[in-house]
């Protein structure tokens, strides 16, 4: 099972997050709005579509061709969190940014 379909409200949240750009790139001082939505704790648990982060492709999935050698959450979760903070901490940052932008 791949999880439930996101609600209209969850899709709106994702759009707001995507408008911020990659939260990891932002910590590196880069504005990168080419993002995908990363589920922090899977896609099947209740509330899973609200526990997400906007991440660019190289921060989401390892890309050995990335000239910047960015650390990806998949498969390097520990290294990613050491560099950028826990995914929950990043989620709190994103939510604050959305709240302050609203």
N, C-alpha and C positions, 0 to 999 in steps of 0.2 A: 504494500500500500504506500502510495506516494504522499498521502496526506489529504487534508480537506482543501477545498477551493477557497481562496482568500475572499473575504467579504468586500463589499464596496468600501467600507471604512478602512479596512486593512490595505486595500489597494491605494487609497488616498494617502495613508501613512507612508507607504512605500514611495509614492511620488514625491512627497515632501522630503523624505530622506534622500532620494536620488538627486533632488535639486541641490542638496548640500554638497554632493560629491563624495568621493571616497574618504572616509574618516581617517584611514591610515595615511593616505597621501597628505591630508590636511596637517597631520602631525609632523610630516616631513617638509611642510611649507609649500606644498604643491596643490593647486586647484585642479582636480581631475573629476569631471562630471560623467565620465564613461564608466558607469557602475552597474553591478548586478546586486540583487538582494541575497545576502547570506543569512541563512537560518542558524541562530546560535545553538539551539538545542533540538535539532531535527524538525520535521514538518508535521508530525502526527500528534504531538501532545497538545492539550488544550492551551490556547494562547500562543501557539508556536509562530503564527504569522505576525505577531507583535514583537517577538524577540528576534529581531533581524538587524543587520547592519548593511549600510551601503558600502560596498567594496569594489574597487576596480578589478579587472581580471587577474593581474599579477599578484594582488594582495588576497584574492579569493582562492585561486587554484595555482599551484606552482607552475611557473613558466620558465623553463631553462633557457629560453631565447631572450628573456627580458634583459635589455642592456643595463638596466638599473639594479638588477639582482634583488628585487623586492622580496621580502619574506611573506609567504602566503600562509593563510590560516590552514589550508589543506595542502600538504600533510604536516605542516610545521606549527601546530597549535601552540605548543610551549614556547617556541622561539618567537612566534608572532606576538603572544601575550607578554613576553619578557620585553619586547621592543616597544609595544604600543599600549600595554595595559590589558586587563582582562576584557573579555568580550562584553561582560555586564557593565564594566566601567565605560567602555566605548559606547554602549547603548545609552547609558545615562548622559554622556556628552552629547550624543546625537539628539536625544529628546530635549535637552536644555537648549540646544541650538535651534531646534524647530520651535520651541516655545518662545524663545527670544525673537525669532523672526516673524512670529505670528502677530 
